[in-house]
Amino acid sequence: MRALTRRQWLTITAAGSGLIGAMLTVPALGYLLSPLFEQRRRQSFRVGAVDHIPLDTPTPLTVGVVSGEAYDTTPVERVVYVVRKSNGRTLALTNTCTHMQCNVHWQEDLNQFLCPCHGGLYDMEGRNIGGPPPSPLPQWVHEFREEDGATVLYITNEYDESI
Amino acid sequence: MATVDREKAAPRRRRLGAIYGWIDERAGITGQLHKGLYEAVPRKGGWAYTLGSATLVLILLQLFTGIFLLLEYVPSFDQAYTSLYYIEHSDRFGGWVRGMHLWGAYVLILVIGLHMLRTALSASYKRPRELNWVSGALLFFLTLGLAVTGAMLPMDNAGYWTAVVVTNIPHYIPFIGSGLRTLWRGGDFVGPITLTRTFAIHIWVLPFLLFALIGGHLYLLRRHGEFGAWVNYETTEADPEREVVERIRRAEPPYPTTRIERRYAAPRDVTDFFPFQLGKDVIVSIVLVAVIFVMGFVFGAPLDERADPATLTYVPTPEWFYLPLDQLLVLIPQTYFIAFGIFGLMGIAATLFIVLPFIDRSPHRRPLQRPEVLLPGLFFATMVVILAVIGVNRLFSL
């Protein structure tokens, strides 16, 4: 048998390693990156009637929300802060702080939303007014439906702004 | 001589000796042990040099208690908490094992900190031991990664909100940040995939890298020998140059160290690793493991209420070793500063820390002769302490 030259040996080894590398990398990388290309299964959830909610008072309602991601089918309780403005507008705010995504809560006496994690502050309409949050509280993508004379809030499993 | 002794010994011992002899002939255990145990180490300051072996013992303890937790914990979004509740409340010794895993992590981080402090103060990282420091610094970051991924796994309120905040941090990286967050979480929200990915990182990815790097770290230690500190290199004779030359001539392996200033090539007095250094190592390790054993039993590990993504009252708080970083998050306002603060500031600090041996190139070893390292170090330490104090204040006023 003829002996391999150094160049031939290197070519075969490099090609072989490259082939093995590609065979290992392509499926593994695709598997790892798949969440980037996955679409959320959009679903709607009935929160409840909002007519009784006092004006200009952010009021937390809870509803089981399925994230619609991966194989997740279990509803998880989430908060909707319903804000009925005296000007007739009604907001369905998420309570996810735009800084590090902790839950904010409404402080009645101070007239503000506070995030306990790093002290982020928002006003009644969710505008960021203090602390580190970079943007306002997003709303749930939502709609109001008239049912038997009552205004009922439905939200989807999406925020109207990505944070 | 030896054959005579062996013939006099009891037959049982002779049989055992024969078995060992058979194995040793094939595996070469005695030779390796001899090589490992009778290596020269600096005589003075042995207690300070126990911290590295203590770190190794504590990491092995984490592996040990971690494997036991794996026997019952399930990384399922729905059942992780339930399985831990079972470990804590129904399994007779589960709470103790879990307590040892948590306190083991606490003590490990403290001991690594002391190990690094010792190395930094004695400038042991200088040529040719730069890579010992670099691998050690990377090991430190891997340990912090293990600590934070471990904190997410219980899926109680503390774990869940740690997962939310920590997996959110990458999204402040410009351009690729949001994608990284999605990859870690397996979606936009913390959910089932977040837990399995974090779990895989905690039990396989990081430990694999950790043990590979530990191998390299120990190989480098053995290759260059323990540096010790300036106290091991003092000269007493009238002609220091002659004393140093004599020391190098009589040095035992692994000394004299090459590629180093002559006076630091071999310590003034050495002793064999076995028995005195190893004895000190064992004593320190026993004390530390005993502390973990007791703390794990007395205080255990906390398990909050089941994770509640709708909570309006739960106040997420970071583990104590992340408090300074958490306080930095409070103090840095707005988007661009957040990105700069977290990745710029932390990145610069971490990089400076890793490349310390390439910055500190003076021939000096005493801390007071290296103000260019000591003062920035003290400044950094002061900042960390101030951030921690402000942080503690904030948490107690909530």
Interface residues (C-beta under 8 A of the other chain):
Chain A: L32 L33 P35 L36 E38 R40 P60 T62 S67 E69 A70 Y71 D72 T74 V76 E77 R78 V79 N95 H99 M100 Q101 C102 N103 H105 P116 C117 H118 G119 G131 P132 P134 S135 S162
Chain B: F77 D78 W161 V164 V165 N168 I169 S178 G179 T182 L183 R185 G186 G187 D188 F189 G191 P192 I193 D308 P309 A310 T311 L312 T313 Y314 V315 P316 D326 L329 V330 I332 P333 Q334 T335 I338 R394 L398
